[in-house]
């Protein structure tokens, strides 16, 4: 499915974890009678994913139930353990719900973005891969990004200060992914996570900064996420060495 640049190093272990998780989650979604349809969106849906890509799922439920699904543990899942999840409804138009979270699978983190749409607002974006469809929803010419940018946006939900710290902890692997991809946005991402903004730095320096940040998050009481973050950065190191 990937059309990624050959400059991006392969990470078959990550791709395997993602594939197994997605296969189980797809089966569980299909077995849930409250789910009218589901599709891959994001890079997997658009066919431009690489081994480092996360999962974006569009799930359609009856109009009365988007809030019921946008809670911890309600969405059918794959293997592994959900360690943290965040309400992300502010990233889409009113009436649509979203939840983003980190799953730990075989000691490594997997990030999943769920987009929960009511039947009355359901359509398959042009850059999506439909997993199943019980209602025969239309496919539209708009991309998923364009679909999210239409209409009035929801107000962001309020978070406690510790929630912001937990979010930074579980996003460390996302910064590690940017290092693996040699992204120019790496320095800005590290700054967002609480590190110094160092535009001209080696990938080794960036990884060392992320490890320091991980160790600083140890007081949050999520040792499995900290350990998984270090395991992910180890994988980045092995890949780039």
Buried (B, 14 or more C-beta within 10 A) or exposed (E): BBEBEEEBBBBEBBBEBBEBBBEBBBEBBBEBEBBBBBBBBBBBBBEBBBBBBBBBBBBBBBEEBBEEBBEEEBBBBBBBEBBBBBBBBEBBBEBBBBBBBBBBBBEBBBBBBBBBBBBEBBBBBBBBBBBEBEEEBEEEEBBBEEBBEEEEBBEEEEEEEEBEBBBBBBBBBBBBBBBBBEBEEBBBBBBBBBBEEBEEBEBEEBBEBBBEBBEBBEEBEBEEBBBBBBBBBBBBBEBEE
